Amino acid sequence: MANLKLTLQYDGAWFAGYELQPGRRTVRAELAAALMRLYKTPVKFYASSRTDAGVHALGNVISFDPPSAIELSHLPVAFNSILPGDIRVVKAEAVKAKFNARFDAKGKTYEYLIFNGRIVPPAIRHVAWQVKPELDLAAMKKAAGSLVGRHDFSSFCAAGGADKDFVRTIHSFVIRNSSFVIWDSEKTKLIHLRITGNGFLYKMVRNMVGTLVAVGLGQREPGDVKKILLAKDRRQAGKTAPAHGLCLIKVTY
């Protein structure tokens, strides 16, 4: 029997992260409970990304060897009838027997949302970081360009991670404005920071975003980012951006 690959979406606001934590609500615990109910036996599974507390996902992936056969087209509905409303299985696929959602991943795309204004609409308060002073997007884009490519990202890795190799490749770092209307309110302006790379260190994206916001506020110069990379010292970079603005968009294999 082939392995199964499930693509997940979840709202990270009420989770203490993906990984198991005693006495706390986690994405992994909810998935394990759902698999147990569906297959009537414990199921070992692997995830492509172990997101932090408060981080969201539109395309996290898990894989497992199913202990019994269930019609593939029925799996999303079956899982979603068991899972809580803040986790959804949006796709189920049969994959090769040796497929592993974590170790076969070739790259990931994250997006960070910033609401740049004085009064944040309550409907987006759990998905966007509010930065009140106006940000200089041109300066942020220039600084972000220094992060693209293959670098040692030690300066952007938070303490507490298990990483030993700090070299990663950022394929693209796109910063753009957008606006939308929530119900009958005025247009809401958001800044999107979308980052694609072959892998990311512990809190690396949030540390990069925090540093770029410092540039956008005029607290740092765009050229400082190159110096921060070369320093290989977390103390040289900016603060860690809040978790709730970050979303795992997709994983590539």
C-alpha atoms as one frame of an Amber mdcrd trajectory, in Angstrom:
protein
   0.000   0.000   0.000   1.319   3.483  -0.854   1.897   6.160   1.743  -0.609
   8.962   2.087   0.157  12.666   1.828  -2.280  15.117   3.416  -2.179  18.874
   2.858  -3.363  20.844   5.881  -4.564  24.314   6.667  -4.863  25.650  10.193
  -5.398  28.804  12.191  -2.497  28.877  14.641  -4.054  31.427  17.013  -5.199
  28.902  19.607  -2.371  26.381  19.305   0.850  26.208  21.314   2.555  25.290
  18.045   2.693  22.133  15.943   4.847  19.843  18.097   3.556  17.934  21.130
   3.723  19.769  24.463   2.411  18.226  27.703  -0.834  19.808  28.840  -1.055
  22.188  25.883  -3.130  22.184  22.705  -1.009  21.469  19.625  -1.611  20.701
  15.969   0.209  17.374  16.213  -1.914  16.246  19.176  -5.142  16.999  17.288
  -3.885  15.136  14.205  -2.798  12.125  16.257  -6.220  11.955  17.914  -7.998
  12.182  14.551  -5.830   9.443  13.012  -6.495   7.238  16.033 -10.256   7.683
  15.697 -10.220   7.102  11.953  -7.964   4.019  11.860  -8.684   2.629  15.375
  -4.941   2.307  16.092  -2.029   4.722  16.733  -0.533   5.987  13.452   3.027
   7.279  13.089   3.211  10.324  10.824   5.700  12.955   9.687   5.158  16.684
   9.085   6.990  18.943   6.677   7.074  21.837   9.131   6.809  22.151  12.902
   5.344  25.638  13.107   5.658  27.747  16.257   2.859  28.859  18.567   0.544
  31.276  16.777   1.866  30.551  13.268  -0.694  29.648  10.610  -0.572  27.272
   7.641  -2.220  27.080   4.234  -0.063  24.210   3.023   1.586  22.169   5.747
   1.965  18.507   4.795   1.952  15.233   6.723   2.615  11.719   5.473   1.946
   8.274   6.937   1.602   4.617   6.094  -2.142   3.890   6.508  -2.903   0.781
   8.587  -6.042   0.125   6.524  -7.524   1.274   3.228 -10.018   4.133   3.024
 -11.218   5.528  -0.295  -8.865   8.401  -1.128 -11.615  10.778  -2.209 -13.372
  10.271   1.140 -10.383  11.084   3.354 -10.669  14.893   3.543 -14.336  14.685
   4.526 -13.636  11.883   6.999 -10.794  13.772   8.682 -12.655  17.072   8.757
 -15.642  15.451  10.449 -13.285  14.574  13.331 -10.855  17.480  13.437 -11.668
  20.769  15.191 -12.720  23.653  12.972  -9.346  25.404  13.100  -7.638  22.496
  11.261  -8.734  21.305   7.812  -7.455  18.594   5.487  -7.743  20.155   2.034
  -6.138  17.416  -0.081  -5.286  13.715   0.179  -2.888  11.996  -2.220  -1.341
   8.557  -2.632   2.447   8.804  -2.864   5.361   6.390  -3.179   5.952   4.057
  -0.254   9.170   5.777   0.842   7.788   9.334   0.669   8.425  11.363   3.829
   6.776  14.761   4.236   9.682  16.102   6.274  12.787  14.672   4.633  11.614
  14.846   1.000  10.775  18.555   1.172  12.870  20.638  -1.265  11.640  24.079
  -0.320   9.059  26.151   1.526   7.241  29.421   1.007   6.182  31.611   3.920
   4.280  34.874   3.921   4.259  37.506   6.642   1.470  40.103   6.871   1.895
  43.576   8.332  -0.944  46.029   8.906   0.731  49.421   8.601  -1.684  51.831
  10.240  -3.116  53.268  13.443  -6.282  51.185  13.924  -6.095  47.508  13.043
  -9.406  45.959  11.898 -10.389  43.370  14.525 -11.036  40.759  11.817  -7.323
  40.608  10.934  -5.781  41.087  14.383  -4.794  37.385  14.584  -3.161  37.233
  11.139  -1.258  40.519  10.780   1.321  42.394  12.859   0.309  46.004  13.430
   3.115  48.509  12.854   1.718  52.017  13.342   4.408  54.341  11.859   4.572
  54.431   8.076   7.130  52.004   6.676   9.570  52.822   3.895   8.901  49.944
   1.505  11.610  50.962  -0.934  14.229  50.685   1.817  12.802  47.343   2.969
  12.892  45.935  -0.567  16.506  47.038  -0.994  17.469  45.412   2.316  15.581
  42.197   1.472  17.657  41.849  -1.695  20.719  41.191   0.458  19.005  38.141
   1.946  18.433  36.426  -1.398  20.985  33.746  -2.250  23.042  31.225  -0.310
  24.229  32.580   3.040  25.076  31.643   6.592  21.971  32.852   8.438  23.333
  32.454  11.986  22.430  36.085  12.721  18.775  35.297  12.057  18.555  32.025
  14.006  16.986  32.180  17.474  18.460  30.348  20.426  16.777  27.085  21.357
  16.712  25.466  17.937  18.366  22.177  16.994  20.104  23.543  13.887  23.823
  22.860  13.474  24.239  23.928   9.838  23.204  27.570   9.400  23.626  27.821
   5.623  20.390  28.200   3.691  19.365  29.467   0.248  16.662  32.094  -0.173
  15.297  31.864  -3.718  13.073  34.940  -3.587  11.989  37.646  -1.144   9.052
  39.704  -2.449   7.554  42.674  -0.599   4.336  44.230  -1.874   1.313  46.298
  -0.852  -2.289  45.209  -1.135  -5.687  46.464  -0.035  -9.057  44.848   0.510
 -12.449  45.635   2.000 -13.782  43.716   5.011 -17.583  43.710   4.794 -18.639
  47.371   4.571 -15.529  48.989   6.063 -12.907  51.164   4.385 -10.064  49.611
   2.418  -7.515  47.871   4.613  -3.877  48.187   3.622  -1.514  45.294   4.152
   2.151  44.699   3.442   3.009  41.170   2.279   6.490  39.719   2.702   6.721
  36.406   0.809   9.876  34.335   1.227  10.782  31.134  -0.629  13.834  29.088
   0.292  15.239  25.586   0.518  14.793  25.582   4.285  14.595  27.852   7.306
  16.265  28.006  10.709  14.451  28.382  14.026  12.437  31.659  13.869  14.533
  32.747  10.872  11.651  34.272   8.915  10.362  36.234  11.898  13.860  37.523
  12.679  14.349  38.642   9.083  10.983  40.410   9.114  11.796  42.148  12.401
  15.069  43.391  10.932  13.397  44.652   7.738  10.777  46.510   9.777  13.625
  48.253  11.629  14.912  49.310   8.194  11.440  50.465   7.178  11.222  52.583
  10.341  14.578  54.216   9.642  16.223  52.573  12.655  18.627  50.652  10.395
  20.061  51.283   6.940  19.370  48.864   4.052  23.104  48.170   3.788  23.178
  46.989   7.411  21.631  43.668   6.399  24.823  42.558   4.631  26.819  43.449
   7.736  24.383  41.504   9.921  24.768  38.402   7.748  28.556  38.602   7.907
  28.537  39.072  11.690  26.958  35.624  12.275  25.644  37.005  15.555  21.941
  37.026  16.469  22.476  40.122  18.625  23.228  42.167  15.506  19.826  41.584
  13.883  16.477  43.143  14.750  13.777  41.906  17.089  11.683  38.830  16.381
   8.427  39.692  14.630   5.291  38.311  16.365   4.235  34.799  15.390   0.647
  35.608  14.415   1.633  37.419  11.211   3.375  34.361   9.749   1.829  31.682
   7.542   3.340  28.620   5.857   1.984  28.941   2.313   3.290  25.799   0.636
   5.936  23.078   0.664   7.589  21.938  -2.559   8.831  18.395  -3.234
